[in-house]
Amino acid sequence: MSSMSIGAQVAKAREERGWNQKELAQRAGLAQSEISYIERGERPNPGIASLVALEKALGLEHGTLSRQIRTDANRRGRKVS
């Protein structure tokens, strides 16, 4: 899954569960607009709290999405602390 952007990973995991963005937002305790921004790549580096909430709601291994931020940043030549 790591070759996909965070947004693509979130959308794929959500769709695999048969959920719409509103349902994922409710399960993760986030706004539906936040899910939409992330999936469309308009928020490519969401905060850690959002990532953890998404990982929990989607049943992903802890760190799955935050590792992707580092991968994406490395591809763009940015340093992420």
C-alpha positions as CSV (number, residue, x, y, z in Angstrom):
1,M,0.0,0.0,0.0
2,S,2.9,2.4,0.6
3,S,3.4,3.3,-3.1
4,M,0.0,5.1,-2.9
5,S,-0.5,8.6,-1.5
6,I,-2.1,9.0,1.9
7,G,-5.3,10.1,0.3
8,A,-5.4,7.1,-2.0
9,Q,-4.7,4.7,0.9
10,V,-7.5,6.3,2.9
11,A,-10.0,6.1,0.0
12,K,-9.0,2.5,-0.8
13,A,-9.4,1.3,2.8
14,R,-12.7,3.2,3.2
15,E,-14.1,1.8,0.0
16,E,-13.0,-1.8,0.9
17,R,-15.1,-1.4,4.0
18,G,-18.1,-0.2,2.0
19,W,-18.1,3.2,3.8
20,N,-18.8,6.6,2.4
21,Q,-16.8,9.6,3.5
22,K,-19.5,10.6,6.0
23,E,-19.4,7.2,7.7
24,L,-15.6,7.2,8.0
25,A,-15.7,10.8,9.4
26,Q,-18.1,9.7,12.1
27,R,-16.1,6.7,13.0
28,A,-12.8,8.7,13.1
29,G,-14.3,11.7,14.8
30,L,-13.3,14.0,12.0
31,A,-15.2,16.3,9.7
32,Q,-16.4,14.9,6.4
33,S,-14.6,17.8,4.7
34,E,-11.3,16.7,6.3
35,I,-11.7,13.2,4.8
36,S,-12.5,14.7,1.4
37,Y,-9.5,17.1,1.5
38,I,-7.2,14.2,2.5
39,E,-8.5,11.8,-0.2
40,R,-8.3,14.5,-2.9
41,G,-4.7,15.3,-1.9
42,E,-5.6,18.9,-0.9
43,R,-4.3,18.1,2.6
44,P,-1.3,15.8,1.8
45,N,0.2,16.0,5.3
46,P,-2.7,15.8,7.9
47,G,-1.8,16.1,11.5
48,I,-0.8,13.2,13.6
49,A,-4.1,13.2,15.6
50,S,-6.0,12.9,12.3
51,L,-3.8,10.1,11.0
52,V,-4.1,8.1,14.3
53,A,-7.9,8.6,14.2
54,L,-8.1,7.3,10.6
55,E,-5.8,4.4,11.3
56,K,-8.0,3.3,14.3
57,A,-11.2,3.8,12.4
58,L,-10.0,1.9,9.4
59,G,-8.2,-0.8,11.4
60,L,-4.8,0.0,9.9
61,E,-1.6,-0.8,11.7
62,H,-0.4,2.1,13.8
63,G,2.0,4.3,11.9
64,T,0.8,3.1,8.4
65,L,-0.2,6.6,7.3
66,S,2.5,8.6,9.1
67,R,5.2,6.4,7.4
68,Q,3.6,7.4,4.1
69,I,4.1,11.1,4.9
70,R,7.8,10.5,5.2
71,T,7.9,8.5,2.0
72,D,6.0,11.2,0.1
73,A,8.3,13.9,1.5
74,N,11.4,12.0,0.5
75,R,10.1,11.7,-3.0
76,R,9.6,15.5,-3.1
77,G,13.1,16.0,-1.5
78,R,11.7,17.4,1.7
79,K,12.9,16.6,5.2
80,V,10.2,15.6,7.7
81,S,11.0,15.5,11.4
